[in-house]
Amino acid sequence: MNEIDEKEKFAVAEAMMKYGGSFVKALGRALMCADRENTKKIKETFSDYWEEYKKWAKKDEYEWEEFEWEAIENRKEKEKRKLELAKANIKSVIAILETAAEMNSKDDIMTGISEAIRLLKDIDKL
């Protein structure tokens, strides 16, 4: 068997063990242990089961790929929101520091700088 057939063999065996009744689950376990010759025998003898569970294996693969894409999209959206929040905080920091630079009172300047530092720390937590 070539590499593609090995992948198919294990995918079919896993689907058999996951979705099959007691006989098909046992067949899946046997398939996991089978060498090339015995795999060929199982595939030929139980070709109807092979094809049925091959479809289940493809369905599982498709659902996993959909789940992965959904997770990626969720991460992208989360990162986008973090970036938007960081940009907003940076704009606030700039405004606070510009205002603090124009102030005459040392206390007002320190308050502005403290607020800017707080916002920068919030960005760091994202």
C-alpha positions, 0 to 999 in steps of 0.5 A: 500500500502506498502512503495515500492508501495508509491514510485511507486505511486509518481514516476508515478504521477510525470511522468504523470504530467511532460510528460502527456497531459492535461488529464493525467496531471490531473490524475497525480494530482489526484493520488498525492492526492489519498488515498490507495483505490483511488490509487488502482482504478486509477491504475486498471482503467488506467493501460495502463497509469500507466504502460506507465508513470511507464516506464517514471519514471524509465527513469527519475530515470536512467537519474538522476543516470547517471547525478549523476555519471557524476557529481561525476566523474567530481568532482573526476577529478577536485580534482585529478587536484588540488592534482597534482597542489598542489604536483607540488607547494610543490615540487617548495616550497621545491626547493626554500627553499633549494636554499634559504638556500644555499644563502649568501645574506639576500635579496636572501633568503627573495625573495626565502621565499616570492616565497615559501609563494606565492606558499603555498598560491596558494595551500591553494586557491585550 
